[in-house]
Amino acid sequence: MIYIRRNIEEKLQQYRQIFPVIAILGPRQCGKSTLVKHALAHLQDIVYLDLQNLEDINKLQDPYLFFQIHEAKTICLDEIQLKPELFSVLRSLIDQNRQKGRFILSGSASRDLVQHSAESLAGRIGYLALSPFQIDEIPNVQTHELWNRGGFPDSLLAEQDDYSYIWRENFIQTYVERDIPQLGFQIPPLQLRRFLTLCAHNQGQMANLSKMGANMDMTHSSMKRYIDLLEQTFILRTLVPFEANTKKRLVKTPKVYIRDSGILHTLLGIRNMNMLLSHPVYGASWEGLVMEQILSVTDDLPASFYRTSGGDEMDLVLEIHGKRIAIECKASTVPKPSKGFYKCIEDIQPAQTFIVAPITGDSYLLEENIRITGLREMIVRLKEMMG
């Protein structure tokens, strides 16, 4: 498979000049190991260890000695969340020798789940986030292909839809049967799969934990624990409601999304675009794709959705350099905004408003400060705004 350059490569090289340790975090199979091997291919003295490989694990029976023997080399540790005890060793070695770019870590869990990292390596570690493919990384792939298959490399680049679907089904099975137990969470795989499917059916909706708990015969607190776990392992994304000084009553419950559209479709048994076009999740699936692409690019910028108790809603509100940007997702090539859309604009008062639709042509103004655009152009515009 031909290597496709990732957007964070430049930032990885920059971080190697700043931090002794760089951690690349993202979902399993999104390309972290491939990124590291290609981005650091020019280095001659490099050691790569996969912490899921028994032979590599055995090399670290005495990690302090191993790291000392390879002191002059760059050491890459893959799936670091499986060996959190290594952080105390790394801290000791780094305090003796603060050589920049000495350790490259990758993991399939958030920094909160990578235990002890924040407290043990504070000031010594830089974090980078790698998502499945972003749309501007794959200019030769059509938007509907990314939408149908999702952004995981092996799924998106499969020879045909059936192969992509089989890969995703196996990804989900491995996630619930192996990945979660390896992190120390004893959740029955069938129960976790059922909860994932429930989230898929609620794509882009408010996370009503009491209702979800009733469907699962589980408590509100258990539902919250499941959502936190899925979010910290990059399968789920929650979006918080917008807070505004308005007399209108606003909802306070976050929305929930399966992050990858291909995983969403597999959970719902949607094998191709023809099935998606006739499925009730069609609009929510497009919304989830747009959300994930935008939020992967905008990263830590303030992001929320706006919804009144009367049902008026704006899908996404961003704050970029002090300017408020409103974004609505419409899974139609001829989108028609509702009255509620215009009410939201009056309330939010954005500098610019975009309607992101699956159009293939250039963007165009619907009216002043309201532009209809495709997803690819939306990402380009956002990057320009962020500078």
PyMOL commands that set and color helices and strands:
alter all, ss='L'
color gray80, all
select helices_A, chain A and resi 9-15+32-39+54-58+63-69+80-82+86-96+117-120+135-137+143-149+153-156+161-182+189-201+209-216+220-232+261-267+273-277+282-298+339-348+375-386
alter helices_A, ss='H'
color red, helices_A
select strands_A, chain A and resi 21-25+46-50+74-78+103-107+125-129+205-206+236-239+255-258+303-307+313-320+323-329+352-356+364-367+370-373
alter strands_A, ss='S'
color yellow, strands_A
deselect
rebuild
show_as cartoon
